[in-house]
Amino acid sequence: MKKLKWNSKVGVLLLKSMDDDYLDTYEDIAQEYYDSIRHPTCANFYEASVYLLNLWLKHLHVNNGWLCEVGSGKSLLAEKLNKQNMALDHLILVDSSPSMLKYSNQWASKGTQLILGDAVKLPFASGSLALLVSSLGDPYNEYNECSFWEEVYRVLRPGGISLFTTPSFDWASEYRDEDYMMQAEFKLLNGRKVWVPSWIYPKDRQLKIFRDSGLLVKEVSQVSRSALMSEPISPKLLIGENDKCIVTGYVLVKANEN
């Protein structure tokens, strides 16, 4: 199989032959993705993302308009809205992996629409969404001519909000090999080692990506390792500083049109 190698000096992805598998989607790891014992790093990142979304959603009025969570897997947004006794019939969940999307099947009975789709080709009319949530959206955070962020700008209505979380660059730069910065490694229960896309950038570059797509950055938040309370800390997060940032979150707005 082929594995993509990131060359930081020239800023391109190179192909390198490897025995491991490089996957385009999370389908092959979906069955065990939420196993906190098998994949504690995912559990830690998930908890940190929940922490940020809970803070943000306290101050947002999301009763009016269509809402969407991209790369939803086990939807954080649906769970949060349901706990607030809010209607879910204006919520749409999108994921490119059928098995990941199945984790949210329970919300279909409450009117939520589940759509199998590509993050860079969202099946919505332009200007149709009031809120778009992307929790741990690094798998489709690649910046190119047909980027996810151009799609976010297109589908948000003027004044619409996007909430985005990603593993922090501080963590990634300490843990990942420099040549493979844009990939996440998973060791599966069957012994197979796989790699999936994981586009994590320094904050300055991430902010530029947002601005180049036309989005305004209203807030940048960080979750440190000490904020994690629910799960044991993954060995992958114990490298480096005692209380470094592990997840970074952004609140983005599409400006009102004059």
Number of C-alpha atoms within 10 A of each C-alpha: 11 14 21 22 18 20 15 13 7 7 8 11 15 12 12 11 11 11 11 14 17 19 18 13 17 21 15 15 20 18 13 14 19 18 12 16 13 15 17 20 18 19 22 24 24 21 19 28 25 17 14 21 22 13 10 15 14 9 8 10 10 16 13 10 14 18 26 25 23 25 27 27 25 17 22 20 25 25 14 15 16 14 9 9 9 12 14 22 15 16 24 23 28 24 22 20 21 17 16 27 22 15 16 20 17 12 20 15 10 14 14 21 18 21 17 16 17 16 22 16 13 18 14 13 11 14 16 16 27 23 26 24 24 26 27 24 21 22 20 22 24 20 16 10 7 11 17 21 24 20 18 31 24 20 22 27 23 18 16 23 27 26 20 23 26 26 27 23 21 19 20 22 15 15 15 16 12 14 15 19 22 26 25 17 16 17 13 16 11 6 8 11 14 19 22 20 21 22 20 25 22 12 14 8 11 17 17 13 20 20 14 13 19 18 24 17 17 10 12 14 12 19 22 15 20 12 14 18 11 10 13 13 16 17 9 14 22 14 12 12 12 11 13 18 20 24 25 22 24 22 19 25 25 23 16 9 7 4
